[in-house]
Amino acid sequence: MAFSGAELLEDTEFAPVTRGVIARGVAGLGVVAGDVLMVHVRLSALGWVVGGIDTVVRALVDVVGAEGTLVAFCGWDDSPYHVAFWPRRWQSAYDELPGFAPEVSSARRDFGRFPERLRTWPGALRSAHPEVSFAALGAQAGGLLAYAGPAVEDPWGRDGVLGRLTAAGGKVLMLGAPLKTLTLCHHAEAIAEVRGKRYHSYRMPVRTAEGDVWREYTTLDTFYGALPYVAGHSVADLAQQAVAAGAGVVGRVGPAESWVFDARRTVAAVRAWIEAAF
């Protein structure tokens, strides 16, 4: 519910959210210096943040420290993932789509403001897969992203960014973000030993020294559904398996309900549920 400035002035309990408020709240959920921390942010859930998304990044850097690492799922804004299903007159417009370049191509806008801000933060790195693309900032950024190029057979699997984050004992912060955005669940889908997984094949342009080249990709179909779940099933339902297993801690950061999930325990819980269900 939106309030006017006059209403906020009359509310003696209200105060804008600051860098310190965010840092203390995230630390209170168990994030410590040196953590490898994947982050999902719904900025609107935090309300009035002094300094906006820049403050969020600074607060998280404060918590994980110089030895820590922040990670965000970027994808690619206006990715041609779905183009093959469109009318030819629409497809032809994408013949002119500039090739994917990690240092230039924007993160998907519908992932919120955090991925693009982290991608463009001084010192941040970006992985090379045009669809399953991540940004990372901090001590372990290079190691997490090094094996995430287009040549990776399964960028959602063990050699992808989420696999390496999990192996590193990382955590996932849902800073006001809903459980349906817990991208780590796709890693559990990728490594679950079940039949019937769905994959999606598509073409994407990639920037090379010789110019833009269209390449073929096949990845786990995380958009239309990696497995034949029952109607209404979603990543939020997979995330609930982690909640039920005690893999997450919930609390408040400012006004926003937030979660921190242990990556290994989360992946184990979601994978166990998938393997039991399929």
LUMMI-283333 format. One line per field, with one value per residue: residue number from 1; x, y, z of N, C-alpha, C in turn. Coordinates in nm, 2 decimals. Atoms other than C-alpha are relative to their C-alpha. Layout:
BEGIN
i <- (NUM; ...)
n_east <- (X; ...)
n_north <- (Y; ...)
n_up <- (Z; ...)
ca_east <- (X; ...)
ca_north <- (Y; ...)
ca_up <- (Z; ...)
c_east <- (X; ...)
c_north <- (Y; ...)
c_up <- (Z; ...)
END
This chain:
BEGIN
i <- (1; 2; 3; 4; 5; 6; 7; 8; 9; 10; 11; 12; 13; 14; 15; 16; 17; 18; 19; 20; 21; 22; 23; 24; 25; 26; 27; 28; 29; 30; 31; 32; 33; 34; 35; 36; 37; 38; 39; 40; 41; 42; 43; 44; 45; 46; 47; 48; 49; 50; 51; 52; 53; 54; 55; 56; 57; 58; 59; 60; 61; 62; 63; 64; 65; 66; 67; 68; 69; 70; 71; 72; 73; 74; 75; 76; 77; 78; 79; 80; 81; 82; 83; 84; 85; 86; 87; 88; 89; 90; 91; 92; 93; 94; 95; 96; 97; 98; 99; 100; 101; 102; 103; 104; 105; 106; 107; 108; 109; 110; 111; 112; 113; 114; 115; 116; 117; 118; 119; 120; 121; 122; 123; 124; 125; 126; 127; 128; 129; 130; 131; 132; 133; 134; 135; 136; 137; 138; 139; 140; 141; 142; 143; 144; 145; 146; 147; 148; 149; 150; 151; 152; 153; 154; 155; 156; 157; 158; 159; 160; 161; 162; 163; 164; 165; 166; 167; 168; 169; 170; 171; 172; 173; 174; 175; 176; 177; 178; 179; 180; 181; 182; 183; 184; 185; 186; 187; 188; 189; 190; 191; 192; 193; 194; 195; 196; 197; 198; 199; 200; 201; 202; 203; 204; 205; 206; 207; 208; 209; 210; 211; 212; 213; 214; 215; 216; 217; 218; 219; 220; 221; 222; 223; 224; 225; 226; 227; 228; 229; 230; 231; 232; 233; 234; 235; 236; 237; 238; 239; 240; 241; 242; 243; 244; 245; 246; 247; 248; 249; 250; 251; 252; 253; 254; 255; 256; 257; 258; 259; 260; 261; 262; 263; 264; 265; 266; 267; 268; 269; 270; 271; 272; 273; 274; 275; 276; 277; 278)
n_east <- (0.08; -0.08; 0.04; -0.05; -0.10; 0.06; 0.03; -0.12; -0.04; 0.08; -0.03; -0.12; -0.08; -0.06; -0.13; -0.05; -0.10; -0.13; -0.10; -0.02; 0.12; -0.01; -0.11; 0.03; 0.10; -0.06; -0.09; 0.09; 0.05; -0.11; -0.10; -0.12; -0.11; -0.06; 0.11; 0.04; 0.14; 0.08; 0.09; 0.12; 0.05; 0.11; -0.03; 0.12; 0.04; -0.08; 0.06; -0.08; -0.14; -0.09; -0.10; 0.05; -0.06; -0.15; -0.01; 0.01; -0.13; -0.10; 0.03; -0.04; -0.15; -0.04; 0.02; -0.09; -0.14; -0.09; -0.02; 0.13; 0.03; 0.14; 0.04; 0.14; 0.04; 0.03; 0.07; -0.03; 0.12; 0.05; -0.06; 0.09; 0.03; 0.14; 0.02; 0.05; 0.14; 0.07; 0.02; -0.12; -0.02; -0.06; -0.13; -0.09; -0.05; -0.11; -0.11; -0.09; -0.03; -0.14; -0.04; -0.02; -0.14; 0.02; -0.04; 0.09; 0.14; 0.07; 0.08; 0.15; 0.06; 0.10; -0.07; -0.01; -0.11; -0.13; -0.10; -0.06; -0.09; -0.12; -0.08; -0.07; -0.08; -0.15; -0.06; 0.09; -0.02; 0.12; -0.02; 0.01; 0.11; 0.09; 0.13; -0.02; -0.11; -0.01; -0.10; -0.06; -0.09; -0.07; -0.12; 0.01; 0.08; -0.06; 0.01; 0.14; 0.04; -0.10; 0.05; 0.14; 0.01; 0.09; -0.04; 0.05; 0.11; 0.12; -0.03; 0.07; -0.05; -0.11; -0.10; 0.05; -0.02; 0.07; -0.07; -0.12; 0.04; 0.04; -0.12; -0.08; 0.07; 0.07; 0.13; 0.08; 0.08; 0.12; 0.02; 0.13; 0.05; 0.08; -0.07; 0.01; -0.12; -0.12; -0.06; -0.08; 0.08; -0.03; -0.11; 0.04; 0.07; -0.11; -0.08; 0.09; -0.01; 0.14; 0.03; 0.10; -0.03; 0.03; -0.11; 0.04; -0.11; 0.02; -0.11; -0.03; -0.12; -0.10; -0.10; -0.14; -0.10; 0.04; 0.13; 0.10; 0.02; 0.12; -0.04; 0.11; -0.01; 0.11; -0.02; 0.12; 0.11; 0.04; 0.12; 0.13; 0.01; -0.10; 0.06; 0.15; 0.06; 0.15; 0.04; -0.02; -0.13; -0.10; -0.12; 0.04; 0.03; -0.13; -0.06; 0.06; -0.07; -0.12; 0.05; 0.04; -0.12; -0.08; -0.12; 0.01; 0.02; 0.08; 0.01; 0.03; -0.11; 0.09; 0.14; 0.02; -0.03; -0.11; -0.05; -0.13; -0.01; -0.12; 0.01; -0.01; 0.12; 0.11; -0.01; 0.02; 0.14; 0.08; -0.03; 0.06; 0.15; 0.02; -0.02; 0.11; 0.13; -0.01)
n_north <- (-0.12; -0.12; -0.11; -0.13; -0.05; -0.06; 0.11; 0.06; -0.09; 0.02; 0.13; -0.02; 0.13; 0.02; -0.06; 0.06; 0.11; -0.05; 0.10; 0.07; 0.08; 0.12; 0.08; 0.07; 0.09; 0.11; 0.07; 0.07; 0.12; 0.10; -0.03; -0.04; -0.03; 0.11; 0.08; -0.01; -0.03; -0.03; -0.10; -0.05; -0.12; -0.07; -0.13; -0.06; 0.06; -0.07; -0.13; -0.12; 0.03; -0.11; 0.04; 0.10; 0.13; -0.02; 0.02; 0.14; 0.07; -0.04; 0.07; 0.14; 0.01; -0.02; 0.12; 0.11; -0.05; 0.01; 0.14; 0.05; -0.02; -0.02; 0.06; -0.03; 0.06; -0.11; 0.03; -0.10; -0.07; 0.02; 0.12; 0.06; 0.14; 0.04; -0.06; 0.11; 0.02; -0.12; -0.02; -0.03; -0.15; -0.04; 0.06; -0.07; -0.12; 0.04; 0.02; -0.12; 0.00; 0.00; 0.12; -0.01; -0.03; -0.01; -0.13; -0.11; 0.04; -0.02; 0.11; -0.01; -0.10; 0.06; 0.06; -0.10; -0.10; 0.05; 0.06; -0.10; -0.08; 0.08; 0.02; -0.13; -0.05; 0.01; 0.12; 0.12; 0.09; 0.05; 0.13; -0.02; 0.07; -0.11; 0.02; 0.03; -0.09; -0.05; -0.10; 0.03; -0.10; 0.04; 0.08; 0.12; -0.03; 0.06; 0.15; 0.04; -0.03; 0.04; 0.12; -0.02; -0.04; 0.07; 0.14; 0.08; 0.08; -0.03; -0.12; 0.01; 0.12; -0.01; -0.09; -0.14; -0.09; 0.05; 0.12; -0.04; -0.07; 0.10; 0.07; -0.09; -0.02; -0.13; -0.03; -0.08; -0.10; -0.05; -0.13; -0.05; 0.07; 0.12; 0.13; 0.05; -0.05; 0.07; 0.06; 0.11; 0.12; 0.05; 0.09; 0.12; 0.06; 0.04; 0.11; 0.11; 0.12; 0.04; 0.00; -0.09; -0.14; -0.07; -0.09; -0.09; -0.03; -0.13; -0.07; -0.14; -0.06; -0.03; -0.09; 0.05; -0.09; -0.01; -0.05; 0.07; 0.14; 0.07; 0.13; 0.09; 0.04; 0.08; 0.00; 0.04; -0.10; -0.06; -0.10; 0.07; 0.11; 0.10; 0.13; -0.01; -0.02; -0.01; -0.13; -0.09; 0.02; -0.10; 0.00; -0.02; 0.13; 0.07; -0.07; 0.04; 0.12; -0.05; -0.06; 0.11; 0.07; -0.08; -0.05; -0.14; -0.08; -0.12; -0.11; -0.13; -0.10; -0.11; 0.05; 0.11; 0.14; 0.04; 0.13; 0.04; 0.14; 0.08; 0.06; 0.15; 0.06; -0.03; 0.09; 0.14; 0.01; -0.01; 0.12; 0.12; -0.01; 0.03; 0.14; 0.08; -0.02; 0.04)
n_up <- (0.00; 0.01; -0.09; 0.04; -0.09; -0.12; -0.08; -0.05; -0.10; -0.12; -0.06; -0.09; 0.01; 0.13; 0.03; 0.12; -0.02; 0.03; 0.02; -0.12; -0.02; 0.08; -0.04; -0.13; 0.02; 0.08; -0.10; -0.10; 0.06; 0.00; 0.10; -0.06; 0.08; 0.07; 0.06; 0.14; -0.02; 0.11; -0.05; 0.07; -0.07; 0.04; -0.07; -0.05; -0.13; -0.10; -0.01; 0.03; -0.03; 0.02; 0.10; 0.09; 0.03; -0.04; -0.14; -0.02; 0.03; -0.10; -0.13; 0.01; 0.00; -0.14; -0.08; 0.05; -0.02; 0.11; 0.04; 0.04; 0.14; 0.04; 0.13; 0.05; 0.13; 0.09; 0.13; 0.10; 0.03; 0.14; 0.05; 0.10; -0.05; 0.05; 0.13; 0.09; -0.01; 0.04; 0.14; 0.07; 0.00; -0.12; -0.01; 0.08; -0.08; -0.08; 0.08; -0.03; -0.14; -0.02; -0.06; -0.15; -0.05; -0.14; -0.06; 0.05; 0.01; -0.12; -0.07; 0.03; -0.09; -0.09; -0.12; -0.10; 0.02; -0.06; 0.09; 0.09; -0.08; -0.03; 0.12; 0.04; -0.11; 0.03; -0.04; 0.02; 0.12; 0.06; 0.06; 0.15; 0.06; 0.02; -0.07; -0.14; -0.02; -0.14; -0.03; -0.13; -0.05; -0.12; 0.00; 0.07; 0.12; 0.11; -0.01; 0.02; 0.14; 0.10; 0.07; 0.04; 0.14; 0.09; 0.03; -0.11; 0.05; -0.08; -0.08; -0.12; -0.07; -0.10; 0.05; 0.02; -0.11; -0.12; -0.05; -0.07; -0.12; -0.09; -0.04; -0.08; -0.13; 0.01; -0.05; 0.09; -0.07; 0.06; -0.07; 0.04; 0.12; -0.02; 0.02; 0.14; 0.07; -0.05; 0.12; -0.04; 0.03; 0.13; -0.02; -0.05; 0.12; 0.10; -0.05; -0.05; 0.08; 0.04; 0.14; 0.05; -0.01; 0.12; 0.04; 0.10; 0.09; 0.05; 0.07; -0.06; 0.06; -0.09; 0.06; 0.00; 0.06; 0.15; 0.02; -0.06; 0.05; -0.05; -0.05; -0.05; -0.14; -0.06; -0.15; -0.08; 0.03; -0.13; 0.02; 0.02; -0.10; 0.02; -0.03; 0.02; -0.13; 0.01; 0.03; -0.11; -0.06; 0.04; -0.08; -0.14; -0.06; -0.03; -0.11; -0.12; -0.04; -0.07; -0.13; -0.09; -0.04; -0.09; 0.07; 0.01; -0.12; 0.04; -0.10; 0.07; 0.03; 0.01; 0.00; 0.10; -0.04; 0.08; -0.03; 0.04; 0.02; 0.02; 0.14; 0.00; -0.06; 0.09; 0.12; -0.04; -0.03; 0.12; 0.08; -0.06; 0.03; 0.14; 0.03; -0.06; 0.08; 0.14)
ca_east <- (0.00; 0.14; 0.15; 0.19; 0.47; 0.24; 0.12; 0.48; 0.56; 0.28; 0.40; 0.64; 0.75; 0.86; 1.22; 1.39; 1.60; 1.97; 2.29; 2.34; 1.98; 2.03; 2.37; 2.26; 1.95; 2.14; 2.40; 2.12; 2.01; 2.35; 2.55; 2.91; 3.24; 3.39; 3.05; 2.98; 2.63; 2.39; 2.14; 1.78; 1.63; 1.29; 1.37; 1.01; 0.97; 1.24; 1.04; 1.23; 1.60; 1.84; 2.06; 1.85; 2.00; 2.36; 2.30; 2.19; 2.51; 2.73; 2.55; 2.60; 2.97; 2.99; 2.86; 3.06; 3.38; 3.68; 3.71; 3.34; 3.17; 2.83; 2.65; 2.34; 2.16; 2.15; 2.02; 2.01; 1.76; 1.55; 1.71; 1.59; 1.52; 1.15; 1.21; 1.15; 0.79; 0.71; 0.57; 0.84; 0.78; 0.88; 1.17; 1.32; 1.36; 1.59; 1.82; 1.97; 2.00; 2.35; 2.55; 2.58; 2.89; 2.93; 3.08; 2.80; 2.48; 2.22; 2.07; 1.70; 1.49; 1.23; 1.49; 1.48; 1.75; 2.01; 2.16; 2.22; 2.37; 2.60; 2.70; 2.80; 2.97; 3.35; 3.54; 3.24; 3.27; 3.01; 2.99; 2.99; 2.68; 2.43; 2.12; 2.24; 2.45; 2.57; 2.75; 2.99; 3.18; 3.45; 3.73; 3.59; 3.42; 3.67; 3.66; 3.28; 3.25; 3.55; 3.36; 3.04; 3.11; 2.91; 3.11; 2.97; 2.74; 2.50; 2.53; 2.28; 2.48; 2.78; 3.02; 2.80; 2.79; 2.53; 2.71; 3.03; 2.85; 2.70; 3.03; 3.19; 2.93; 2.75; 2.43; 2.14; 1.98; 1.62; 1.61; 1.24; 1.22; 0.96; 1.05; 0.94; 1.27; 1.50; 1.70; 1.91; 1.62; 1.72; 2.05; 1.88; 1.66; 1.98; 2.15; 1.85; 1.87; 1.53; 1.39; 1.17; 1.36; 1.27; 1.53; 1.50; 1.71; 1.76; 1.99; 2.17; 2.41; 2.74; 3.00; 3.34; 3.66; 3.53; 3.19; 2.86; 2.80; 2.47; 2.53; 2.30; 2.24; 2.04; 1.98; 1.74; 1.40; 1.37; 1.10; 0.84; 0.92; 1.22; 0.99; 0.62; 0.51; 0.14; -0.06; 0.03; 0.37; 0.65; 0.99; 0.81; 0.69; 1.04; 1.17; 0.92; 1.10; 1.41; 1.20; 1.05; 1.40; 1.52; 1.76; 1.65; 1.64; 1.37; 1.36; 1.32; 1.56; 1.40; 1.03; 1.10; 1.06; 1.38; 1.54; 1.89; 1.93; 2.22; 2.30; 2.40; 2.11; 1.87; 1.99; 1.99; 1.63; 1.49; 1.68; 1.55; 1.19; 1.23; 1.38; 1.10; 0.83; 0.97)
ca_north <- (0.00; 0.34; 0.63; 1.00; 1.20; 1.37; 1.03; 0.91; 1.23; 1.16; 0.80; 0.83; 0.46; 0.51; 0.56; 0.51; 0.19; 0.26; 0.07; -0.02; -0.15; -0.38; -0.50; -0.58; -0.75; -0.97; -1.06; -1.15; -1.41; -1.58; -1.43; -1.38; -1.25; -1.47; -1.61; -1.69; -1.54; -1.56; -1.27; -1.21; -0.87; -0.73; -0.36; -0.26; -0.49; -0.29; 0.03; 0.36; 0.27; 0.56; 0.54; 0.28; -0.03; 0.11; 0.10; -0.26; -0.37; -0.17; -0.32; -0.67; -0.61; -0.48; -0.81; -1.06; -0.85; -0.85; -1.23; -1.28; -1.30; -1.18; -1.36; -1.28; -1.46; -1.22; -1.41; -1.17; -0.90; -0.96; -1.30; -1.48; -1.80; -1.80; -1.66; -2.00; -2.00; -1.66; -1.55; -1.51; -1.13; -1.11; -1.35; -1.15; -0.84; -1.05; -1.11; -0.77; -0.86; -0.76; -1.06; -1.14; -0.99; -1.05; -0.71; -0.52; -0.72; -0.62; -0.85; -0.93; -0.65; -0.88; -1.02; -0.69; -0.41; -0.61; -0.83; -0.54; -0.33; -0.61; -0.68; -0.31; -0.27; -0.20; -0.52; -0.75; -1.04; -1.19; -1.55; -1.62; -1.84; -1.61; -1.76; -1.90; -1.60; -1.49; -1.19; -1.22; -0.97; -1.06; -1.30; -1.61; -1.45; -1.58; -1.94; -1.95; -1.81; -1.97; -2.29; -2.12; -2.05; -2.16; -2.48; -2.61; -2.90; -2.83; -2.47; -2.56; -2.87; -2.93; -2.74; -2.44; -2.14; -2.29; -2.62; -2.44; -2.22; -2.52; -2.71; -2.40; -2.41; -2.10; -1.94; -1.78; -1.46; -1.38; -1.01; -0.94; -1.17; -1.44; -1.81; -1.86; -1.68; -1.93; -2.01; -2.26; -2.51; -2.54; -2.69; -2.95; -3.03; -3.06; -3.31; -3.51; -3.87; -3.90; -3.96; -3.73; -3.41; -3.15; -2.95; -2.66; -2.60; -2.25; -2.02; -1.71; -1.46; -1.43; -1.15; -1.28; -1.12; -1.20; -1.06; -1.19; -1.57; -1.75; -2.07; -2.36; -2.43; -2.69; -2.64; -2.76; -2.60; -2.39; -2.16; -2.41; -2.67; -2.90; -3.19; -3.27; -3.13; -3.13; -2.82; -2.52; -2.66; -2.40; -2.32; -2.19; -2.54; -2.68; -2.41; -2.52; -2.86; -2.67; -2.48; -2.81; -2.96; -2.67; -2.55; -2.19; -1.92; -1.65; -1.31; -0.94; -0.70; -0.37; -0.42; -0.71; -1.08; -1.23; -1.58; -1.72; -2.07; -2.31; -2.41; -2.77; -2.85; -2.68; -2.87; -3.20; -3.14; -3.04; -3.32; -3.58; -3.46; -3.47; -3.82; -3.95; -3.79; -3.90)
ca_up <- (0.00; -0.10; 0.14; 0.08; 0.22; 0.46; 0.59; 0.64; 0.83; 1.07; 1.13; 1.43; 1.37; 1.01; 0.91; 0.57; 0.53; 0.54; 0.45; 0.81; 0.85; 0.56; 0.67; 1.02; 0.90; 0.65; 0.92; 1.16; 0.91; 0.93; 0.65; 0.75; 0.62; 0.35; 0.24; -0.13; -0.15; -0.43; -0.40; -0.52; -0.44; -0.46; -0.39; -0.35; -0.05; 0.13; 0.08; 0.10; 0.07; 0.11; -0.20; -0.37; -0.53; -0.48; -0.11; -0.13; -0.30; -0.06; 0.24; 0.11; 0.04; 0.40; 0.53; 0.31; 0.33; 0.11; 0.11; 0.03; -0.31; -0.44; -0.72; -0.93; -1.21; -1.51; -1.81; -2.11; -2.17; -2.48; -2.52; -2.84; -2.63; -2.76; -3.11; -3.29; -3.18; -3.32; -3.66; -3.92; -3.94; -3.58; -3.61; -3.89; -3.66; -3.45; -3.74; -3.64; -3.27; -3.15; -3.04; -2.67; -2.51; -2.14; -2.07; -2.25; -2.28; -2.02; -1.75; -1.79; -1.65; -1.51; -1.27; -1.09; -1.05; -0.86; -1.13; -1.37; -1.09; -0.98; -1.34; -1.39; -1.05; -1.07; -1.06; -1.13; -1.38; -1.61; -1.73; -2.11; -2.16; -2.33; -2.17; -1.84; -1.75; -1.40; -1.26; -0.96; -0.75; -0.50; -0.41; -0.57; -0.87; -1.12; -1.00; -1.00; -1.35; -1.52; -1.62; -1.72; -2.08; -2.38; -2.41; -2.08; -2.17; -1.89; -1.75; -1.48; -1.37; -1.15; -1.38; -1.40; -1.16; -0.93; -0.91; -0.81; -0.56; -0.40; -0.39; -0.23; 0.06; -0.06; 0.05; -0.12; 0.01; -0.08; 0.02; 0.00; -0.30; -0.33; -0.31; -0.67; -0.77; -0.59; -0.90; -0.71; -0.76; -1.12; -1.02; -0.82; -1.13; -1.34; -1.12; -1.01; -1.14; -1.30; -1.65; -1.85; -1.81; -2.07; -2.27; -2.50; -2.81; -2.95; -3.15; -3.01; -3.16; -2.98; -3.03; -3.14; -3.27; -3.63; -3.57; -3.45; -3.49; -3.44; -3.23; -3.13; -2.76; -2.57; -2.20; -1.93; -2.00; -1.69; -1.85; -1.97; -1.70; -1.66; -1.55; -1.61; -1.28; -1.19; -1.28; -1.06; -0.96; -0.96; -0.83; -0.52; -0.45; -0.49; -0.26; 0.00; 0.01; 0.13; 0.39; 0.52; 0.54; 0.76; 0.49; 0.52; 0.79; 0.77; 0.93; 0.84; 0.68; 0.74; 0.65; 0.41; 0.49; 0.38; 0.37; 0.37; 0.23; 0.27; -0.09; -0.01; 0.21; -0.03; -0.33; -0.14; -0.02; -0.36; -0.54; -0.29; -0.35; -0.73; -0.73; -0.50; -0.72; -1.06)
c_east <- (0.09; -0.05; 0.06; 0.11; -0.05; -0.04; 0.13; 0.05; -0.07; 0.02; 0.13; 0.08; 0.08; 0.14; 0.05; 0.10; 0.14; 0.09; 0.02; -0.12; 0.01; 0.11; -0.02; -0.11; 0.05; 0.09; -0.08; -0.06; 0.11; 0.10; 0.12; 0.11; 0.06; -0.11; 0.00; -0.15; -0.07; -0.12; -0.12; -0.06; -0.13; 0.00; -0.12; -0.04; 0.08; -0.06; 0.10; 0.15; 0.08; 0.11; -0.04; 0.08; 0.15; 0.02; -0.01; 0.13; 0.11; -0.02; 0.04; 0.15; 0.05; 0.00; 0.10; 0.15; 0.08; 0.02; -0.13; -0.03; -0.16; -0.03; -0.14; -0.02; -0.05; -0.08; 0.05; -0.12; -0.03; 0.07; -0.09; -0.03; -0.13; -0.02; -0.06; -0.15; -0.08; -0.03; 0.13; 0.03; 0.06; 0.14; 0.10; 0.06; 0.12; 0.13; 0.11; 0.04; 0.15; 0.04; 0.03; 0.15; -0.01; 0.02; -0.10; -0.15; -0.07; -0.06; -0.15; -0.06; -0.10; 0.06; 0.02; 0.13; 0.13; 0.09; 0.07; 0.10; 0.12; 0.08; 0.08; 0.09; 0.15; 0.06; -0.08; 0.04; -0.13; 0.04; -0.04; -0.12; -0.11; -0.14; 0.01; 0.12; -0.01; 0.10; 0.05; 0.10; 0.07; 0.11; -0.01; -0.08; 0.06; -0.01; -0.14; -0.04; 0.08; -0.05; -0.14; -0.02; -0.09; 0.04; -0.05; -0.12; -0.13; 0.03; -0.07; 0.05; 0.12; 0.11; -0.04; 0.02; -0.06; 0.06; 0.13; -0.03; -0.04; 0.12; 0.09; -0.07; -0.07; -0.13; -0.08; -0.09; -0.12; -0.04; -0.13; -0.05; -0.08; 0.07; 0.00; 0.12; 0.12; 0.06; 0.08; -0.07; 0.03; 0.12; -0.04; -0.07; 0.11; 0.07; -0.08; 0.00; -0.14; -0.01; -0.10; 0.03; -0.02; 0.12; -0.05; 0.12; -0.03; 0.13; 0.02; 0.12; 0.10; 0.11; 0.13; 0.09; -0.03; -0.13; -0.10; -0.03; -0.12; 0.04; -0.13; 0.03; -0.12; 0.02; -0.13; -0.11; -0.06; -0.12; -0.13; -0.02; 0.10; -0.06; -0.15; -0.07; -0.15; -0.03; 0.02; 0.14; 0.10; 0.12; -0.03; -0.03; 0.13; 0.07; -0.06; 0.05; 0.12; -0.05; -0.04; 0.12; 0.08; 0.12; 0.01; -0.03; -0.08; 0.00; -0.04; 0.12; -0.08; -0.15; -0.02; 0.03; 0.11; 0.05; 0.15; 0.00; 0.14; -0.01; 0.00; -0.12; -0.13; 0.00; -0.03; -0.15; -0.09; 0.03; -0.07; -0.15; -0.02; 0.02; -0.10; -0.12; 0.01; 0.08)
c_north <- (0.12; 0.10; 0.13; 0.04; 0.05; -0.12; -0.06; 0.10; -0.01; -0.13; 0.01; -0.13; -0.01; 0.07; -0.07; -0.11; 0.05; -0.12; -0.08; -0.09; -0.13; -0.09; -0.08; -0.10; -0.13; -0.08; -0.07; -0.13; -0.11; 0.02; 0.06; 0.04; -0.12; -0.08; 0.02; 0.01; 0.04; 0.09; 0.02; 0.11; 0.04; 0.14; 0.06; -0.05; 0.07; 0.14; 0.11; -0.03; 0.12; -0.03; -0.11; -0.13; 0.00; -0.03; -0.15; -0.08; 0.04; -0.07; -0.15; -0.02; 0.02; -0.13; -0.11; 0.04; -0.03; -0.14; -0.07; 0.02; 0.01; -0.06; 0.03; -0.07; 0.11; -0.04; 0.11; 0.07; -0.01; -0.12; -0.06; -0.15; -0.05; 0.02; -0.11; -0.02; 0.12; 0.00; 0.05; 0.15; 0.05; -0.05; 0.08; 0.13; -0.04; -0.04; 0.11; 0.01; 0.00; -0.12; 0.02; 0.02; 0.02; 0.14; 0.11; -0.04; 0.01; -0.12; 0.02; 0.09; -0.06; -0.08; 0.11; 0.09; -0.06; -0.06; 0.10; 0.09; -0.07; -0.02; 0.12; 0.05; -0.02; -0.13; -0.13; -0.07; -0.05; -0.13; 0.01; -0.07; 0.11; -0.01; -0.02; 0.08; 0.06; 0.11; -0.03; 0.11; -0.05; -0.10; -0.12; 0.01; -0.08; -0.15; -0.04; 0.01; -0.07; -0.12; 0.02; 0.06; -0.08; -0.14; -0.10; -0.08; 0.03; 0.12; 0.00; -0.11; 0.03; 0.09; 0.14; 0.08; -0.05; -0.13; 0.04; 0.08; -0.10; -0.08; 0.09; 0.03; 0.13; 0.01; 0.08; 0.09; 0.04; 0.13; 0.06; -0.07; -0.12; -0.13; -0.05; 0.05; -0.07; -0.08; -0.13; -0.13; -0.06; -0.09; -0.13; -0.08; -0.06; -0.12; -0.12; -0.12; -0.05; 0.00; 0.11; 0.15; 0.07; 0.10; 0.08; 0.04; 0.14; 0.06; 0.14; 0.05; 0.03; 0.09; -0.07; 0.10; 0.01; 0.06; -0.08; -0.13; -0.06; -0.14; -0.07; -0.03; -0.09; 0.00; -0.05; 0.10; 0.05; 0.09; -0.08; -0.12; -0.11; -0.14; 0.02; 0.01; 0.01; 0.15; 0.09; -0.01; 0.11; -0.01; 0.03; -0.13; -0.08; 0.07; -0.04; -0.13; 0.04; 0.06; -0.11; -0.07; 0.09; 0.06; 0.15; 0.07; 0.12; 0.11; 0.13; 0.08; 0.13; -0.05; -0.13; -0.13; -0.05; -0.14; -0.01; -0.15; -0.05; -0.07; -0.15; -0.06; 0.03; -0.09; -0.14; -0.02; 0.00; -0.12; -0.12; 0.00; -0.04; -0.15; -0.09; 0.02; -0.05; -0.13)
c_up <- (0.00; 0.09; -0.05; 0.09; 0.13; 0.10; 0.07; 0.11; 0.13; 0.07; 0.08; 0.00; -0.12; 0.00; -0.13; 0.03; -0.05; -0.03; 0.13; 0.04; -0.08; 0.04; 0.13; -0.02; -0.07; 0.09; 0.10; -0.06; -0.02; -0.11; 0.07; -0.10; -0.07; -0.07; -0.16; 0.00; -0.13; 0.05; -0.10; 0.08; -0.06; 0.07; 0.06; 0.14; 0.11; 0.03; -0.04; 0.04; -0.03; -0.09; -0.09; -0.01; 0.03; 0.14; 0.03; -0.03; 0.10; 0.13; 0.00; 0.00; 0.14; 0.08; -0.04; 0.01; -0.13; -0.05; -0.05; -0.15; -0.01; -0.14; -0.03; -0.13; -0.09; -0.11; -0.10; -0.04; -0.14; -0.07; -0.11; 0.04; -0.07; -0.15; -0.10; 0.00; -0.05; -0.15; -0.07; -0.01; 0.13; 0.01; -0.08; 0.06; 0.08; -0.08; 0.02; 0.15; 0.02; 0.08; 0.15; 0.03; 0.15; 0.07; -0.04; 0.01; 0.14; 0.06; -0.03; 0.10; 0.09; 0.12; 0.11; -0.03; 0.04; -0.10; -0.09; 0.08; 0.04; -0.12; -0.04; 0.11; -0.03; 0.06; -0.02; -0.13; -0.05; -0.07; -0.15; -0.06; -0.03; 0.07; 0.15; 0.05; 0.14; 0.01; 0.14; 0.03; 0.13; -0.02; -0.08; -0.13; -0.12; 0.00; -0.02; -0.14; -0.11; -0.08; -0.05; -0.14; -0.09; -0.03; 0.11; -0.05; 0.07; 0.10; 0.14; 0.09; 0.09; -0.05; -0.02; 0.13; 0.13; 0.06; 0.08; 0.13; 0.10; 0.06; 0.10; 0.14; 0.00; 0.06; -0.10; 0.09; -0.08; 0.07; -0.05; -0.12; 0.03; -0.03; -0.14; -0.08; 0.05; -0.12; 0.03; -0.03; -0.13; 0.00; 0.05; -0.11; -0.09; 0.04; 0.05; -0.10; -0.03; -0.15; -0.03; 0.01; -0.14; -0.03; -0.11; -0.09; -0.07; -0.06; 0.06; -0.07; 0.11; -0.06; 0.01; -0.07; -0.15; -0.02; 0.07; -0.07; 0.07; 0.04; 0.05; 0.15; 0.04; 0.15; 0.06; -0.02; 0.13; -0.02; -0.01; 0.10; -0.03; 0.01; -0.01; 0.14; -0.01; -0.02; 0.13; 0.07; -0.05; 0.08; 0.15; 0.08; 0.03; 0.12; 0.14; 0.06; 0.09; 0.13; 0.09; 0.05; 0.10; -0.07; 0.00; 0.13; -0.05; 0.11; -0.08; -0.02; -0.03; 0.00; -0.08; 0.06; -0.09; 0.05; -0.04; 0.00; -0.01; -0.13; 0.00; 0.05; -0.09; -0.12; 0.04; 0.03; -0.13; -0.09; 0.05; -0.04; -0.15; -0.03; 0.06; -0.08; -0.14; -0.01)
END
